[in-house]
């Protein structure tokens, strides 16, 4: 059911996240990049800062373009109603799907005012039972990231989505930014698919493109990658993101893989048969 709801497979998600740095014009440029390279959707993040983070953390010192505490940094990276109205209209004009990973219930309820097709559970929120139930009751196809989680925790999340009959794709992820190639553990894609009997995708945080493309070869039905205009820009996620050329390669090679891998049936093609006729067969 979940796989049938995807427009294409592999379904490529450009994770804009907070790489817009609080600037809707940068967000538009990233949407343009995603569209130009052939991505199927763009994704943002939405948080109620005072709900998601502890007071001690928010009061901690942090130098940023917005000020010198974690609180002003986090608030500076958040889009509100005005920005999402622009994003919603812009994505409609560009004919590309958009959606959000909400990090708290209030943020998920905020998203409901928009006609988005998909939801996303971020890895840190996998154990947030109330949020999972709020998302699952919408019955929209949901991408569930599994970074930093145990099988027991994934079991409980999957049970919630099945209880609400909500279609989902588990997203294998390793929550390192950036993630070294040797830490990607892509074999877990098949393990998750077999254990939970569901479609599995890959949310990558590596610098290059090889793990993302390899994930598709191993059966990933969706690939999500953080995107940026420039990896040298300010921001915690920029270094683990793809610039336009890298994103173009991920999309191109991932989409080509289905034809390269084939269906596994042994046959002699017409071209092979013609070539076969050139030789004496003993």
Beta strands, then each sheet from edge to edge (+ up, - down):
strand 1: 11-17
strand 2: 41-46
strand 3: 61-64
strand 4: 67-69
strand 5: 97-102
strand 6: 118-121
strand 7: 141-145
strand 8: 168-173
strand 9: 200-204
strand 10: 222-226
sheet 1: 5+ 2+ 1+ 10+ 9+ 8+ 7+ 6+
sheet 2: 3+ 4-
end
